[in-house]
Each structure stands twice: as C-alpha cells, then as structure tokens.
Amino acid sequence: MKKDKMHVHYDKEGDVLEIRIGKPTVGYLKDLGEDVFEKIDQKTREINGFVIVNFKKRSGKNSIDIPIPANLKISA
C-alpha cells in the first residue's frame, strides 16, 4: 500500500494555509466558498489538497470545517 506524506505550509505574508497530500502536481483550485479551495490534480482529477485563504483571520475560531467530497480517497 502506498502512503503519501501530508505537507502543510503557511504563508504568513499572504495569509494562506496550504495542505497537500503527496508530491506537488500540476493542477487547479476549485472554490468551495468562504475562502476554502480544493487542489485538483489536472491529470488524474483527484483531490490532492486544500488551500485556505485569510487563514489568520479565522484563527479566532476553534475549528475550520472543510467539506470532504465523496470522491476523496484517504488511505491509512
């Protein structure tokens, strides 16, 4: 079974949190609303991460809910 690493990066200047699963790929962002985006692999059309814009603005909240689509494959 292949295990991908999760990469989390916060850009303080841009106030953007990026969560990526696996290696970087060419792709695009799908707007989920409220400054939350899915990262979609252009070739496989699979979700390989999320981007949260204005992250620090949300830091006063206890949590950020990200809707997980039915086609997202998460393996343990």
Phi and psi in radians as a Rosetta constraint file:
Dihedral C 1 N 2 CA 2 C 2 CIRCULARHARMONIC -1.430 0.35
Dihedral N 2 CA 2 C 2 N 3 CIRCULARHARMONIC 2.311 0.35
Dihedral C 2 N 3 CA 3 C 3 CIRCULARHARMONIC -2.030 0.35
Dihedral N 3 CA 3 C 3 N 4 CIRCULARHARMONIC 2.050 0.35
Dihedral C 3 N 4 CA 4 C 4 CIRCULARHARMONIC -1.559 0.35
Dihedral N 4 CA 4 C 4 N 5 CIRCULARHARMONIC 2.594 0.35
Dihedral C 4 N 5 CA 5 C 5 CIRCULARHARMONIC -1.528 0.35
Dihedral N 5 CA 5 C 5 N 6 CIRCULARHARMONIC 2.614 0.35
Dihedral C 5 N 6 CA 6 C 6 CIRCULARHARMONIC -1.728 0.35
Dihedral N 6 CA 6 C 6 N 7 CIRCULARHARMONIC 2.291 0.35
Dihedral C 6 N 7 CA 7 C 7 CIRCULARHARMONIC -1.969 0.35
Dihedral N 7 CA 7 C 7 N 8 CIRCULARHARMONIC 2.231 0.35
Dihedral C 7 N 8 CA 8 C 8 CIRCULARHARMONIC -2.115 0.35
Dihedral N 8 CA 8 C 8 N 9 CIRCULARHARMONIC 2.215 0.35
Dihedral C 8 N 9 CA 9 C 9 CIRCULARHARMONIC -2.358 0.35
Dihedral N 9 CA 9 C 9 N 10 CIRCULARHARMONIC 2.326 0.35
Dihedral C 9 N 10 CA 10 C 10 CIRCULARHARMONIC -1.998 0.35
Dihedral N 10 CA 10 C 10 N 11 CIRCULARHARMONIC 2.162 0.35
Dihedral C 10 N 11 CA 11 C 11 CIRCULARHARMONIC -1.683 0.35
Dihedral N 11 CA 11 C 11 N 12 CIRCULARHARMONIC 1.784 0.35
Dihedral C 11 N 12 CA 12 C 12 CIRCULARHARMONIC -1.098 0.35
Dihedral N 12 CA 12 C 12 N 13 CIRCULARHARMONIC -0.742 0.35
Dihedral C 12 N 13 CA 13 C 13 CIRCULARHARMONIC -1.118 0.35
Dihedral N 13 CA 13 C 13 N 14 CIRCULARHARMONIC -0.742 0.35
Dihedral C 13 N 14 CA 14 C 14 CIRCULARHARMONIC -1.550 0.35
Dihedral N 14 CA 14 C 14 N 15 CIRCULARHARMONIC -0.171 0.35
Dihedral C 14 N 15 CA 15 C 15 CIRCULARHARMONIC 0.958 0.35
Dihedral N 15 CA 15 C 15 N 16 CIRCULARHARMONIC 0.910 0.35
Dihedral C 15 N 16 CA 16 C 16 CIRCULARHARMONIC -2.225 0.35
Dihedral N 16 CA 16 C 16 N 17 CIRCULARHARMONIC 2.254 0.35
Dihedral C 16 N 17 CA 17 C 17 CIRCULARHARMONIC -1.819 0.35
Dihedral N 17 CA 17 C 17 N 18 CIRCULARHARMONIC 2.223 0.35
Dihedral C 17 N 18 CA 18 C 18 CIRCULARHARMONIC -2.037 0.35
Dihedral N 18 CA 18 C 18 N 19 CIRCULARHARMONIC 2.275 0.35
Dihedral C 18 N 19 CA 19 C 19 CIRCULARHARMONIC -2.081 0.35
Dihedral N 19 CA 19 C 19 N 20 CIRCULARHARMONIC 2.091 0.35
Dihedral C 19 N 20 CA 20 C 20 CIRCULARHARMONIC -2.171 0.35
Dihedral N 20 CA 20 C 20 N 21 CIRCULARHARMONIC 2.449 0.35
Dihedral C 20 N 21 CA 21 C 21 CIRCULARHARMONIC -1.913 0.35
Dihedral N 21 CA 21 C 21 N 22 CIRCULARHARMONIC 2.114 0.35
Dihedral C 21 N 22 CA 22 C 22 CIRCULARHARMONIC 1.479 0.35
Dihedral N 22 CA 22 C 22 N 23 CIRCULARHARMONIC -2.923 0.35
Dihedral C 22 N 23 CA 23 C 23 CIRCULARHARMONIC -1.301 0.35
Dihedral N 23 CA 23 C 23 N 24 CIRCULARHARMONIC 2.685 0.35
Dihedral C 23 N 24 CA 24 C 24 CIRCULARHARMONIC -1.089 0.35
Dihedral N 24 CA 24 C 24 N 25 CIRCULARHARMONIC 2.468 0.35
Dihedral C 24 N 25 CA 25 C 25 CIRCULARHARMONIC -2.357 0.35
Dihedral N 25 CA 25 C 25 N 26 CIRCULARHARMONIC 2.844 0.35
Dihedral C 25 N 26 CA 26 C 26 CIRCULARHARMONIC -1.299 0.35
Dihedral N 26 CA 26 C 26 N 27 CIRCULARHARMONIC 2.322 0.35
Dihedral C 26 N 27 CA 27 C 27 CIRCULARHARMONIC -2.942 0.35
Dihedral N 27 CA 27 C 27 N 28 CIRCULARHARMONIC -2.778 0.35
Dihedral C 27 N 28 CA 28 C 28 CIRCULARHARMONIC -2.551 0.35
Dihedral N 28 CA 28 C 28 N 29 CIRCULARHARMONIC 2.923 0.35
Dihedral C 28 N 29 CA 29 C 29 CIRCULARHARMONIC -1.844 0.35
Dihedral N 29 CA 29 C 29 N 30 CIRCULARHARMONIC 2.431 0.35
Dihedral C 29 N 30 CA 30 C 30 CIRCULARHARMONIC -1.954 0.35
Dihedral N 30 CA 30 C 30 N 31 CIRCULARHARMONIC 2.140 0.35
Dihedral C 30 N 31 CA 31 C 31 CIRCULARHARMONIC -1.273 0.35
Dihedral N 31 CA 31 C 31 N 32 CIRCULARHARMONIC 2.106 0.35
Dihedral C 31 N 32 CA 32 C 32 CIRCULARHARMONIC -1.710 0.35
Dihedral N 32 CA 32 C 32 N 33 CIRCULARHARMONIC -0.049 0.35
Dihedral C 32 N 33 CA 33 C 33 CIRCULARHARMONIC 1.658 0.35
Dihedral N 33 CA 33 C 33 N 34 CIRCULARHARMONIC 2.777 0.35
Dihedral C 33 N 34 CA 34 C 34 CIRCULARHARMONIC 0.939 0.35
Dihedral N 34 CA 34 C 34 N 35 CIRCULARHARMONIC 0.706 0.35
Dihedral C 34 N 35 CA 35 C 35 CIRCULARHARMONIC 1.157 0.35
Dihedral N 35 CA 35 C 35 N 36 CIRCULARHARMONIC 0.406 0.35
Dihedral C 35 N 36 CA 36 C 36 CIRCULARHARMONIC -2.009 0.35
Dihedral N 36 CA 36 C 36 N 37 CIRCULARHARMONIC 2.326 0.35
Dihedral C 36 N 37 CA 37 C 37 CIRCULARHARMONIC -2.286 0.35
Dihedral N 37 CA 37 C 37 N 38 CIRCULARHARMONIC 2.526 0.35
Dihedral C 37 N 38 CA 38 C 38 CIRCULARHARMONIC -1.563 0.35
Dihedral N 38 CA 38 C 38 N 39 CIRCULARHARMONIC 2.485 0.35
Dihedral C 38 N 39 CA 39 C 39 CIRCULARHARMONIC -1.689 0.35
Dihedral N 39 CA 39 C 39 N 40 CIRCULARHARMONIC 2.103 0.35
Dihedral C 39 N 40 CA 40 C 40 CIRCULARHARMONIC -1.947 0.35
Dihedral N 40 CA 40 C 40 N 41 CIRCULARHARMONIC 2.243 0.35
Dihedral C 40 N 41 CA 41 C 41 CIRCULARHARMONIC -1.210 0.35
Dihedral N 41 CA 41 C 41 N 42 CIRCULARHARMONIC 2.191 0.35
Dihedral C 41 N 42 CA 42 C 42 CIRCULARHARMONIC -1.101 0.35
Dihedral N 42 CA 42 C 42 N 43 CIRCULARHARMONIC -0.638 0.35
Dihedral C 42 N 43 CA 43 C 43 CIRCULARHARMONIC -1.395 0.35
Dihedral N 43 CA 43 C 43 N 44 CIRCULARHARMONIC -0.858 0.35
Dihedral C 43 N 44 CA 44 C 44 CIRCULARHARMONIC -1.598 0.35
Dihedral N 44 CA 44 C 44 N 45 CIRCULARHARMONIC -0.289 0.35
Dihedral C 44 N 45 CA 45 C 45 CIRCULARHARMONIC 1.126 0.35
Dihedral N 45 CA 45 C 45 N 46 CIRCULARHARMONIC 0.315 0.35
Dihedral C 45 N 46 CA 46 C 46 CIRCULARHARMONIC -1.615 0.35
Dihedral N 46 CA 46 C 46 N 47 CIRCULARHARMONIC 2.627 0.35
Dihedral C 46 N 47 CA 47 C 47 CIRCULARHARMONIC -1.322 0.35
Dihedral N 47 CA 47 C 47 N 48 CIRCULARHARMONIC 2.236 0.35
Dihedral C 47 N 48 CA 48 C 48 CIRCULARHARMONIC -2.219 0.35
Dihedral N 48 CA 48 C 48 N 49 CIRCULARHARMONIC 0.344 0.35
Dihedral C 48 N 49 CA 49 C 49 CIRCULARHARMONIC 2.844 0.35
Dihedral N 49 CA 49 C 49 N 50 CIRCULARHARMONIC -3.052 0.35
Dihedral C 49 N 50 CA 50 C 50 CIRCULARHARMONIC -2.471 0.35
Dihedral N 50 CA 50 C 50 N 51 CIRCULARHARMONIC 2.677 0.35
Dihedral C 50 N 51 CA 51 C 51 CIRCULARHARMONIC -2.240 0.35
Dihedral N 51 CA 51 C 51 N 52 CIRCULARHARMONIC 2.317 0.35
Dihedral C 51 N 52 CA 52 C 52 CIRCULARHARMONIC -2.115 0.35
Dihedral N 52 CA 52 C 52 N 53 CIRCULARHARMONIC 1.997 0.35
Dihedral C 52 N 53 CA 53 C 53 CIRCULARHARMONIC -1.543 0.35
Dihedral N 53 CA 53 C 53 N 54 CIRCULARHARMONIC 2.650 0.35
Dihedral C 53 N 54 CA 54 C 54 CIRCULARHARMONIC 1.014 0.35
Dihedral N 54 CA 54 C 54 N 55 CIRCULARHARMONIC 0.753 0.35
Dihedral C 54 N 55 CA 55 C 55 CIRCULARHARMONIC -1.106 0.35
Dihedral N 55 CA 55 C 55 N 56 CIRCULARHARMONIC -0.798 0.35
Dihedral C 55 N 56 CA 56 C 56 CIRCULARHARMONIC -1.090 0.35
Dihedral N 56 CA 56 C 56 N 57 CIRCULARHARMONIC -0.612 0.35
Dihedral C 56 N 57 CA 57 C 57 CIRCULARHARMONIC -1.020 0.35
Dihedral N 57 CA 57 C 57 N 58 CIRCULARHARMONIC -0.550 0.35
Dihedral C 57 N 58 CA 58 C 58 CIRCULARHARMONIC -1.523 0.35
Dihedral N 58 CA 58 C 58 N 59 CIRCULARHARMONIC -0.113 0.35
Dihedral C 58 N 59 CA 59 C 59 CIRCULARHARMONIC -1.111 0.35
Dihedral N 59 CA 59 C 59 N 60 CIRCULARHARMONIC -0.286 0.35
Dihedral C 59 N 60 CA 60 C 60 CIRCULARHARMONIC -1.281 0.35
Dihedral N 60 CA 60 C 60 N 61 CIRCULARHARMONIC -0.250 0.35
Dihedral C 60 N 61 CA 61 C 61 CIRCULARHARMONIC -1.449 0.35
Dihedral N 61 CA 61 C 61 N 62 CIRCULARHARMONIC 2.699 0.35
Dihedral C 61 N 62 CA 62 C 62 CIRCULARHARMONIC -1.312 0.35
Dihedral N 62 CA 62 C 62 N 63 CIRCULARHARMONIC -0.475 0.35
Dihedral C 62 N 63 CA 63 C 63 CIRCULARHARMONIC -2.732 0.35
Dihedral N 63 CA 63 C 63 N 64 CIRCULARHARMONIC 2.839 0.35
Dihedral C 63 N 64 CA 64 C 64 CIRCULARHARMONIC -2.119 0.35
Dihedral N 64 CA 64 C 64 N 65 CIRCULARHARMONIC 2.105 0.35
Dihedral C 64 N 65 CA 65 C 65 CIRCULARHARMONIC -1.545 0.35
Dihedral N 65 CA 65 C 65 N 66 CIRCULARHARMONIC 2.198 0.35
Dihedral C 65 N 66 CA 66 C 66 CIRCULARHARMONIC -2.023 0.35
Dihedral N 66 CA 66 C 66 N 67 CIRCULARHARMONIC 2.064 0.35
Dihedral C 66 N 67 CA 67 C 67 CIRCULARHARMONIC -1.141 0.35
Dihedral N 67 CA 67 C 67 N 68 CIRCULARHARMONIC 2.223 0.35
Dihedral C 67 N 68 CA 68 C 68 CIRCULARHARMONIC -1.661 0.35
Dihedral N 68 CA 68 C 68 N 69 CIRCULARHARMONIC 2.056 0.35
Dihedral C 68 N 69 CA 69 C 69 CIRCULARHARMONIC -1.203 0.35
Dihedral N 69 CA 69 C 69 N 70 CIRCULARHARMONIC 2.687 0.35
Dihedral C 69 N 70 CA 70 C 70 CIRCULARHARMONIC -1.072 0.35
Dihedral N 70 CA 70 C 70 N 71 CIRCULARHARMONIC -0.485 0.35
Dihedral C 70 N 71 CA 71 C 71 CIRCULARHARMONIC -1.551 0.35
Dihedral N 71 CA 71 C 71 N 72 CIRCULARHARMONIC 0.092 0.35
Dihedral C 71 N 72 CA 72 C 72 CIRCULARHARMONIC -1.344 0.35
Dihedral N 72 CA 72 C 72 N 73 CIRCULARHARMONIC 2.167 0.35
Dihedral C 72 N 73 CA 73 C 73 CIRCULARHARMONIC -1.732 0.35
Dihedral N 73 CA 73 C 73 N 74 CIRCULARHARMONIC 2.034 0.35
Dihedral C 73 N 74 CA 74 C 74 CIRCULARHARMONIC -2.068 0.35
Dihedral N 74 CA 74 C 74 N 75 CIRCULARHARMONIC 2.137 0.35
Dihedral C 74 N 75 CA 75 C 75 CIRCULARHARMONIC -2.038 0.35
Dihedral N 75 CA 75 C 75 N 76 CIRCULARHARMONIC 2.563 0.35
